Amino acid sequence: MTETTSMGADAATKVLQSADIQRVLACLPHRYPFLMVDRVEQIDADLSCIGIKNVTANEPHFQGHFPGNPVMPGVLIIEGMAQTAGVVCVLGKDNEKPSLVYFMTIDEAKFRRPVVPGDVLEYHMTRISRRRNMWWYRGEAKVRGELVAEAKVGAMIVENS
């Protein structure tokens, strides 16, 4: 993970720049084949970020969705959005206790075009709201700058005992 510090009007603000796969794995309990984000870039605290997923033909869901015409399931695109938001939620916490992120809500999900092997999927996440241990984000999934899916997702962090 790369970090920089920028000086604001009153105090220094910590801005995280990126989280590689090792940092993503440290933040999330998900593992292959259910890990839907490879890295997170352009992290601005818990306000916004871009998650990256390299879509490959050897992923198990393509065996049945659909044989001869592989299309990434929309629910996995939404899951990737939620995982990306989960990474920045965990990174943005003040304490160093291990945490678990639970997916709470999906609203206004729309799918615009299929995502296929070879695509690089970008999850553009922007925080809508935060209350105590709950966060809500608006996500746009893009391939080569084209919108392929969008949704609002909510998550809750609980301490892992």
C-alpha positions, 0 to 999 in steps of 0.5 A: 500500500502506498501512502502520501500525506497532503497538508490541508488548511488546518491539519495533515490529511492521510490519503491512501493511494493504492492497495495491492492484492496482499493488502486486499487479502488482509482487509477481506475474508474472501478468497479465490474463487470468491474474491472479486477485486485484485487491487484498489487504486486512487483511494481517498480515505473512505470517500472514494476509490477504484477497484480493479478486477481482471476478468479471466476465462479460467474463473469457475462461474464461466463454466456454467454462465454460459458454456460457449458464451461466457458472461460474468454474472451480474451478482458477482459484479455487484459483489466486486463493488461491495468488496471494493467498498469493504477494503476502504472501510477497513483501511479507513478505520482508526483502530487496528483490530481485525474487522469483518465487513458484512454486505447489508443492502443493494439498491438501484442495481442496473446492468448495461452490457455483458462483462466477458473474459479479457475485460478489465473491470473497474469498480468506481466507488463513492461514499454516500453516507456513513453512520457509526459502523455502517457505510453506503456507497454508489458504485459504477462498474466500467470496462474501457470507460464504458458503464456496464453496471451500477448500484448502491451498496451498504456494508457494516463492519463488526469486530472479529473476536 
